[in-house]
Amino acid sequence: MKRRVLSFGLSGVLLLGVAAWNVLAGSSEERHEFSFKSNFTFAGIELKPGNYVVIHREDAMKGEGAACTFIYRAPYRKSNEPVAKARCTPVEGKRATEFTMGSAQQPDGTQLIHSIQFAGSATIHNYGAGG
């Protein structure tokens, strides 16, 4: 009887561990800290010169229309609200060795961010007009 209870107990713990691993492994997040020396625009929001953290949350892509890319003022804290957020269109490309951010200069002199790629990733996160 004790063996059966112990067996069921260990099976339960193992099952919970596997379930927790799947949940945590499914919530992939990429992040990078960077700084701007001039004005940039992302998702229609002007980002002034300063330090920022960009976070891409893969699990947010599951929600239709939900933002998956968030830009925060550095240093990042979970309690911070993002200064800008947008939904990307991911495209596979060449694996990046370093973080890259694609932008185009606007007539007013600001840079419009149109893509982000994290170091070590082959996924390019593209953003429409203004993010």
C-alpha positions as CSV (number, residue, x, y, z in Angstrom):
1,M,0.0,0.0,0.0
2,K,2.8,2.4,0.9
3,R,4.6,1.7,-2.4
4,R,1.4,2.4,-4.3
5,V,0.9,5.7,-2.5
6,L,4.6,6.6,-3.0
7,S,4.4,5.6,-6.7
8,F,1.3,7.8,-7.3
9,G,2.9,10.7,-5.3
10,L,6.1,10.6,-7.4
11,S,4.1,10.3,-10.6
12,G,2.1,13.4,-9.6
13,V,5.3,15.4,-8.9
14,L,6.8,14.3,-12.2
15,L,3.7,15.2,-14.1
16,L,3.6,18.7,-12.5
17,G,7.3,19.2,-13.3
18,V,6.8,18.3,-17.0
19,A,3.7,20.6,-17.2
20,A,5.6,23.5,-15.6
21,W,8.6,23.0,-17.9
22,N,6.3,23.1,-21.0
23,V,4.6,26.3,-19.7
24,L,7.9,28.0,-19.0
25,A,9.6,26.8,-22.2
26,G,6.6,28.0,-24.2
27,S,7.0,31.6,-22.9
28,S,10.1,32.6,-24.9
29,E,11.3,36.1,-24.4
30,E,14.2,38.0,-26.1
31,R,15.6,41.3,-24.8
32,H,18.3,43.8,-25.5
33,E,19.4,47.0,-23.9
34,F,20.4,49.9,-26.2
35,S,20.7,53.7,-26.3
36,F,19.6,56.3,-28.8
37,K,21.6,59.5,-29.5
38,S,18.9,61.1,-31.5
39,N,15.1,60.8,-31.8
40,F,13.5,57.6,-33.1
41,T,9.9,56.6,-33.7
42,F,8.4,53.2,-32.9
43,A,4.7,52.4,-33.1
44,G,3.9,56.1,-33.6
45,I,5.7,57.0,-30.4
46,E,8.7,59.3,-30.5
47,L,11.6,57.9,-28.4
48,K,13.9,60.7,-27.1
49,P,17.7,60.1,-26.8
50,G,18.4,57.8,-23.9
51,N,18.7,54.2,-22.7
52,Y,16.0,51.7,-23.5
53,V,15.2,47.9,-23.3
54,V,13.4,46.1,-26.0
55,I,11.6,42.9,-25.2
56,H,9.9,40.5,-27.6
57,R,7.5,38.0,-26.0
58,E,6.8,35.1,-28.2
59,D,3.8,34.0,-26.2
60,A,2.1,37.3,-26.9
61,M,2.0,36.4,-30.6
62,K,-0.7,33.8,-29.8
63,G,-3.3,36.6,-29.1
64,E,-4.8,38.0,-32.2
65,G,-3.7,41.6,-32.7
66,A,-1.9,41.7,-29.3
67,A,1.4,43.5,-29.1
68,C,4.5,41.3,-28.8
69,T,7.3,43.9,-28.8
70,F,7.7,46.3,-25.9
71,I,10.2,49.1,-25.4
72,Y,10.9,50.3,-21.9
73,R,13.1,53.0,-20.4
74,A,16.2,51.4,-18.9
75,P,16.7,50.0,-16.4
76,Y,13.9,47.6,-17.0
77,R,11.7,46.6,-14.0
78,K,8.6,44.4,-14.3
79,S,6.5,47.2,-12.7
80,N,7.5,49.6,-15.5
81,E,5.0,50.4,-18.3
82,P,6.3,50.2,-21.8
83,V,6.9,53.6,-23.6
84,A,5.9,51.9,-26.9
85,K,4.6,48.6,-28.0
86,A,3.7,46.9,-31.3
87,R,2.9,43.7,-33.0
88,C,5.5,42.3,-35.4
89,T,5.4,40.3,-38.6
90,P,8.2,37.7,-38.1
91,V,10.3,36.7,-41.1
92,E,13.1,34.1,-41.2
93,G,16.4,35.5,-42.4
94,K,20.1,35.0,-41.8
95,R,21.1,34.4,-38.2
96,A,22.4,37.6,-36.6
97,T,25.6,37.7,-34.6
98,E,24.6,40.9,-32.9
99,F,21.4,42.9,-32.2
100,T,20.3,45.0,-35.2
101,M,17.6,47.6,-35.6
102,G,16.5,48.7,-39.1
103,S,15.3,52.2,-39.5
104,A,14.6,54.8,-42.2
105,Q,15.1,58.6,-41.9
106,Q,11.9,60.6,-42.0
107,P,11.5,64.1,-43.4
108,D,11.5,65.6,-39.9
109,G,14.9,64.0,-39.2
110,T,13.7,61.2,-36.9
111,Q,14.4,57.6,-37.6
112,L,11.4,55.3,-38.0
113,I,12.2,51.8,-36.7
114,H,10.9,49.2,-39.1
115,S,12.7,46.0,-38.0
116,I,14.5,44.4,-35.0
117,Q,16.6,41.2,-34.9
118,F,18.1,39.8,-31.7
119,A,21.7,38.4,-31.5
120,G,21.7,34.7,-32.2
121,S,18.3,34.7,-33.8
122,A,17.3,34.1,-37.4
123,T,14.0,35.8,-36.9
124,I,13.6,39.4,-38.2
125,H,10.7,41.2,-36.5
126,N,9.2,43.6,-39.0
127,Y,6.9,46.5,-38.2
128,G,4.5,48.4,-40.5
129,A,4.4,52.1,-40.9
130,G,5.3,53.5,-37.5
131,G,5.3,50.0,-35.9
